[in-house]
Amino acid sequence: CKGLIEAIARRVFEAGDKPEHAAIVKLTNSLVLGCAIEAMGEGFSLVRKYGVKADVLSDVLTEGLFSAPAYKGYGELIADRDYLNVGFTIQLGLKDIKLILGAAGAENVPLPAVNVLHDHLLSAIAHGSAGKDWAAVAEEQARSAGID
């Protein structure tokens, strides 16, 4: 299948000899992205509490150190509070985070930031956001900060 995958993929990465090597790399990619979304949610809550417009922080972040597509896309969703433009749902995010925490537990790897993200995903589902984009975890941080 490698030739077929190389023909349709932008790039193929060799993770190792075992299928679980590829799986853990995929899950870790979700871990890093989810934690980035969590961190942005915290940052947006902080600037909002000080009365700064969210789009200012979004521009500062994405025109500087965090100009990657993930930060631009998710930063805009969080700044605009537009969680109905779904790329990856809260429910799917929770599935990946549970798998990540299980893999980490099996190898005794603490992931404190992922535990915060896990709790915010659960809270988002409890507040009826399971089908929204997983950037909606930023709203759980906003709720914690007393932002409506």
Secondary structure, DSSP 8 states (H G I E B T S, - for coil): -HHHHHHHSS------SSHHHHHHHHHHHHHHHHHHHHHHHHHHHHHHHTT--HHHHHHHHHTTTT-SHHHHHHHHHHHHT--SS-SSBHHHHHHHHHHHHHHHHHTT---HHHHHHHHHHHHHHHTT-TTSBGGGHHHHHHHHTT--
